[in-house]
Amino acid sequence: MEYETPLFFHVMEYADRAETDVIDMVSGNPDWEPPEALRTGLHEFADADPGRFQYPPSDGLVELRAEIADRRGVDIDQVVITNGAGEANYLAMARAMERNRGSEILLTEPVYPYYPGKTTMLGGTQRFVPTDETGQLDPADVRAAASDETAAIVVNSPNNPTGAVYPEETVRELVAIADAYDAILISDEVYDHFDLSGQFSSALGVDSDHRIVTNSFSKSLAITGFRVGYAIFPPELVANARSRHMLVNVAGSRPAQYAVLHALRETDPDYYRRNRELLRERVETFTDALDAAGAAYTTPQGAFYVMARFEGYPGTLANIEQLIDEIGVAGMPGDAFGDSRSDWLRFALVTPRVEEAAERLAQYFD
Ligand SMILES: Cc1ncc(COP(=O)(O)O)c(C=O)c1O
């Protein structure tokens, strides 16, 4: 059996190989600085005693787990440090599947493509619940799709790729549906620091033994290459997840966790606010330029992405490659996120050159 692997790395490599100047808006790799304390922590670690270069505890540095537990208002035993939110989502989905309460996983459409990939890899079946044109999810549709076969409902807010931020009522309802069907709500909150709407609501705010929250420092500290994330499990579900994490990874990376801990302790909230404001300005600049080009687009309430649609130019891989070759603008094909967005292209606002990119697009489609 062959697994479906998401297209991100393919498009990034294609853009890298291009001989022309390419504005890279493919993937959610922040182009801004990590906090100063992240670098200091890493420098400090380099000079540590060699004993500190050996295995950390499998489920992560105790001080880091304690820091997260404290910030999130949960018990330290519920926290497992993972290899990014990628592994956190995998552990959560695997944990939901092994409860043997069904093998169907409810996903939204459009979807972050790693979720259907993981579903298939775990032997589950996918069922998609459509979101509206702004990316909002109607809990009534989720309830209608849920059944005794539902093992998990996987949601992501602020959302990649739509930019939707789910209001508190939606999150509350999603947890209630998981409770009612003895399924697990998996809430991927990696963009929680990039809520431009002020509406973000964490699933941790709704008490339940049927929800797992996943997160990471990839985006909030601008370190997608460090691979530090975490999952917060209900107490009864954590043991197996911890074992799976150990069997797959042995442990995570100690230097990366050390630097993250240092950064969490020393970084002022202003760091996060500045990055959010930077993103807000880029959204405005990029969408203003798309407006001028007469393109349709989404205005994100959060996360890093704007979707744009140009008449007669669907969001296929071939079209994305053509834009890289002809105008040096690299995005992602909308159809990578599901059929509902196959007319759209997704652009990650992780470059200072968003205006130039929009101008190149405007000129090309003029
Ligand atoms: C919705 C979502 N979840 C998870 C991830 C992966 O995060 P990490 O780098 O922490 O594995 C991403 C990365 O873009 C994402 O957009």
The ligand as an ORCA input file, in Angstrom:
! r2SCAN-3c Opt
* xyz 0 1
  C      -2.647     23.039     10.722
  C      -1.252     22.595     10.930
  N      -0.993     21.615     11.802
  C       0.268     21.172     11.997
  C       1.330     21.723     11.319
  C       2.692     21.154     11.539
  O       3.276     21.787     12.622
  P       4.683     21.308     13.203
  O       5.747     22.038     12.453
  O       4.619     21.741     14.621
  O       4.761     19.847     13.044
  C       1.113     22.757     10.401
  C       2.228     23.329      9.636
  O       2.083     24.085      8.729
  C      -0.209     23.197     10.195
  O      -0.486     24.159      9.316
*
